[in-house]
Each structure stands twice: as C-alpha cells, then as structure tokens.
C-alpha cells in the first residue's frame, strides 16, 4: 500500500477531511484517506466516508477547490464501487478491480449517452401500446373489483356513464367507496400502462408514462366527440364498460371538480411513476452488463 507524503502547497494529504463531490455534483461525503503512487507520490485513490459507508474514488484527475474536491466519476458509480476492507489496504487485486469498475461504468455511460441521443425522447408507439395495456388492465380490475364487491354485498358501478355521473355530482352525494375505487382502478391501470411504455422505450420513462396518459385523454376526447356526433353506440370504450380519464359533457359542481382533479393528478402521477419503473429495469440490466 502506498504511504502518504507531503508535496508542498499541493500536499495531497491535506485533502483529508475535505468534502468530495462527483462530476455530476453528487455529494459523496468526506475524504477519509489518500493513496499515493510509488512513482512521484501523485494521488491515485481515496476513501470517501458518508455515514457508515465507505467507497474508493479515483483521485488522479481530481480537482481541488475552496469548497470541495471534484472527482471525475458519477456519484452512482462511486457508491457501487468495490467495498473498502476493514484495514483500508489497497492491494493490487483491489486496484485492478476498481479500474475495471470505473472503466466499465464510464464506457457504459458513454454508450448510453449515444443511445439516448439516437433513441431518446417521446415514443408514440410505446405510448400507444402502454395505453392499450392500461385499458386492458382497467377492464380486468373493474371485473375483479365488481366480483369482490358483490361477494361482500357492495354495489360499485365503474362504467363510463357512471364515472361521468360521479364527476358531475356534488360533494355530499359522491360515494366515498365508489370514488376511492375509481381512483384506485385508474391509477393502477395507468401505472401498468406507463410501466409497459417505459420498458418498450428504454429511455425517458416519465415522459413515456405521460404520453400514455395523454394518449388516453386524446382517445377519450375523440370518442366523446364521435359519440355526440354519431351516437353513443359508436363510443367503443362505453361498449366494453372500461373507465377512463373522464371528460364530462355536462355541468360540473364543486364536488365534481374535486373528484375530477383527484383523478387527473392520480393518473398522471401513476403513469409517470410506472414509466420510471419500466426505465429502471433497463438500468439494472446495464449495470449487470458492466
């Protein structure tokens, strides 16, 4: 293990105790130990401590400022580096393992950046198929919820006509059970749709989830217009009794506005969270490959 030595004004041992941040601005902790090369005494590696966790970080191209030491790696890469032994000894095997770790993560980040430049952004196809999954999941949940409600003696109607009627009711007459069931069904359905869109698109999961929600809103609006112009028999979603983001055609009361706002917020958040969850799967695969 290399020992510390002083080097005048640029004494690397003086870095000990300083704050350390990644190149992305991620706060990693404080520098607990510095390792110097045998040839020239230049800093090579350091141990950063944050709470009870310790991580090796490269110091070869680190930059010292008045506020902190910036290391040339991302915060997530530093936290996933090989663990620090109890005796803090940096063996040749450990150093080679660290070099492979950071080199692999750097190459992975560069590859992902190129892929995102080419395939990132909003994906219409992923949003469409995510919306189809949301509709199918909503139908399944409605059937399941109806069966459970019947078994315990409740009556819950989540068909599109009933949903629109619920949104148009005043606050005292809106059923708590029915309203909660509607929000839950739609939130779970759009989470599933967002997840599928995020898995299909690989990048920008939250954006894909939002696209699923917007697709559902647009389709619902188009079908409402078609139903008004040609007749309710042409509203396909009404024919299969699937609840969607409601677009009321009548007057709204204060209670109806509250219910509508809750539904809108819940479905948007659920769809975006689902998209992020779908994207996270790809990040796990990337880390495993590195």
Order of alpha helices (4+ residues) and beta strands (2+ residues): beta-beta-beta-beta-beta-beta-alpha-alpha-alpha-alpha-alpha-alpha-alpha-alpha
